[in-house]
Amino acid sequence: MACWKWFNNIIKEAGVEVKDQNKGKIDEVIHKYISEQASYGRCSPQWSKARKQIQANENMKKELIERLKGIA
């Protein structure tokens, strides 16, 4: 499973349409965000846990949505 699939709802909120040509960029943005947040101790480095933590934290959710908005 591609990593971005864990974050379908957030991707939709960002207004990003998942296409073959942008899946890699979506993965990259989410990987980078989770890595940063995990290094600060704000979320788990495990995708399934991080997804739940990000969705439960409105600030983190907004941050990720803003980063994803730049993807065409």
Phi and psi in degrees as GROMACS dihedral restraints (atoms count N, CA, C in turn):
[ dihedral_restraints ]
;  ai    aj    ak    al  type     phi  dphi    fc
    3     4     5     6     1   -69.4    20    10
    4     5     6     7     1   145.0    20    10
    6     7     8     9     1   -60.9    20    10
    7     8     9    10     1   -35.8    20    10
    9    10    11    12     1   -63.4    20    10
   10    11    12    13     1   -22.4    20    10
   12    13    14    15     1   -63.2    20    10
   13    14    15    16     1   -25.0    20    10
   15    16    17    18     1   -66.3    20    10
   16    17    18    19     1   -20.1    20    10
   18    19    20    21     1  -116.7    20    10
   19    20    21    22     1    26.9    20    10
   21    22    23    24     1   -51.3    20    10
   22    23    24    25     1   -45.3    20    10
   24    25    26    27     1   -63.8    20    10
   25    26    27    28     1   -41.8    20    10
   27    28    29    30     1   -68.3    20    10
   28    29    30    31     1   -39.6    20    10
   30    31    32    33     1   -61.3    20    10
   31    32    33    34     1   -42.6    20    10
   33    34    35    36     1   -63.8    20    10
   34    35    36    37     1   -42.5    20    10
   36    37    38    39     1   -62.8    20    10
   37    38    39    40     1   -30.4    20    10
   39    40    41    42     1   -77.2    20    10
   40    41    42    43     1   -10.1    20    10
   42    43    44    45     1    77.7    20    10
   43    44    45    46     1    23.9    20    10
   45    46    47    48     1   -95.8    20    10
   46    47    48    49     1   127.8    20    10
   48    49    50    51     1   -92.6    20    10
   49    50    51    52     1   121.8    20    10
   51    52    53    54     1   -75.2    20    10
   52    53    54    55     1   123.3    20    10
   54    55    56    57     1  -132.0    20    10
   55    56    57    58     1   162.1    20    10
   57    58    59    60     1   -54.5    20    10
   58    59    60    61     1   -39.2    20    10
   60    61    62    63     1   -76.0    20    10
   61    62    63    64     1   -13.6    20    10
   63    64    65    66     1  -115.8    20    10
   64    65    66    67     1     1.0    20    10
   66    67    68    69     1   -60.4    20    10
   67    68    69    70     1   -40.6    20    10
   69    70    71    72     1   -63.6    20    10
   70    71    72    73     1   -40.9    20    10
   72    73    74    75     1   -67.1    20    10
   73    74    75    76     1   -40.0    20    10
   75    76    77    78     1   -60.5    20    10
   76    77    78    79     1   -48.1    20    10
   78    79    80    81     1   -56.3    20    10
   79    80    81    82     1   -45.1    20    10
   81    82    83    84     1   -60.9    20    10
   82    83    84    85     1   -46.8    20    10
   84    85    86    87     1   -63.0    20    10
   85    86    87    88     1   -45.0    20    10
   87    88    89    90     1   -68.2    20    10
   88    89    90    91     1   -44.0    20    10
   90    91    92    93     1   -56.4    20    10
   91    92    93    94     1   -48.4    20    10
   93    94    95    96     1   -61.7    20    10
   94    95    96    97     1   -44.3    20    10
   96    97    98    99     1   -62.7    20    10
   97    98    99   100     1   -48.0    20    10
   99   100   101   102     1   -63.6    20    10
  100   101   102   103     1   -41.3    20    10
  102   103   104   105     1   -60.1    20    10
  103   104   105   106     1   -45.4    20    10
  105   106   107   108     1   -61.1    20    10
  106   107   108   109     1   -49.3    20    10
  108   109   110   111     1   -65.8    20    10
  109   110   111   112     1   -38.3    20    10
  111   112   113   114     1   -65.3    20    10
  112   113   114   115     1   -37.9    20    10
  114   115   116   117     1   -66.4    20    10
  115   116   117   118     1   -26.5    20    10
  117   118   119   120     1   -87.2    20    10
  118   119   120   121     1    -4.7    20    10
  120   121   122   123     1    78.2    20    10
  121   122   123   124     1    16.8    20    10
  123   124   125   126     1   -85.3    20    10
  124   125   126   127     1   -22.7    20    10
  126   127   128   129     1  -154.9    20    10
  127   128   129   130     1   169.8    20    10
  129   130   131   132     1   -76.6    20    10
  130   131   132   133     1   148.2    20    10
  132   133   134   135     1   -76.1    20    10
  133   134   135   136     1   -10.5    20    10
  135   136   137   138     1   -81.7    20    10
  136   137   138   139     1   125.6    20    10
  138   139   140   141     1   -55.8    20    10
  139   140   141   142     1   -44.3    20    10
  141   142   143   144     1   -64.3    20    10
  142   143   144   145     1   -38.1    20    10
  144   145   146   147     1   -75.1    20    10
  145   146   147   148     1   -42.4    20    10
  147   148   149   150     1   -60.5    20    10
  148   149   150   151     1   -41.7    20    10
  150   151   152   153     1   -56.3    20    10
  151   152   153   154     1   -47.7    20    10
  153   154   155   156     1   -65.4    20    10
  154   155   156   157     1   -40.2    20    10
  156   157   158   159     1   -67.0    20    10
  157   158   159   160     1   -41.6    20    10
  159   160   161   162     1   -67.7    20    10
  160   161   162   163     1   -42.3    20    10
  162   163   164   165     1   -66.6    20    10
  163   164   165   166     1   -28.0    20    10
  165   166   167   168     1   -83.2    20    10
  166   167   168   169     1   -18.1    20    10
  168   169   170   171     1  -107.2    20    10
  169   170   171   172     1   107.7    20    10
  171   172   173   174     1   -59.9    20    10
  172   173   174   175     1   -37.9    20    10
  174   175   176   177     1   -65.9    20    10
  175   176   177   178     1   -44.8    20    10
  177   178   179   180     1   -65.0    20    10
  178   179   180   181     1   -40.7    20    10
  180   181   182   183     1   -60.4    20    10
  181   182   183   184     1   -46.1    20    10
  183   184   185   186     1   -62.9    20    10
  184   185   186   187     1   -40.9    20    10
  186   187   188   189     1   -60.3    20    10
  187   188   189   190     1   -46.9    20    10
  189   190   191   192     1   -65.7    20    10
  190   191   192   193     1   -40.9    20    10
  192   193   194   195     1   -59.7    20    10
  193   194   195   196     1   -43.1    20    10
  195   196   197   198     1   -62.0    20    10
  196   197   198   199     1   -39.9    20    10
  198   199   200   201     1   -67.8    20    10
  199   200   201   202     1   -35.7    20    10
  201   202   203   204     1   -75.4    20    10
  202   203   204   205     1   -24.9    20    10
  204   205   206   207     1   -60.5    20    10
  205   206   207   208     1   -25.8    20    10
  207   208   209   210     1   -74.1    20    10
  208   209   210   211     1    -5.5    20    10
  210   211   212   213     1   -89.9    20    10
  211   212   213   214     1   127.7    20    10
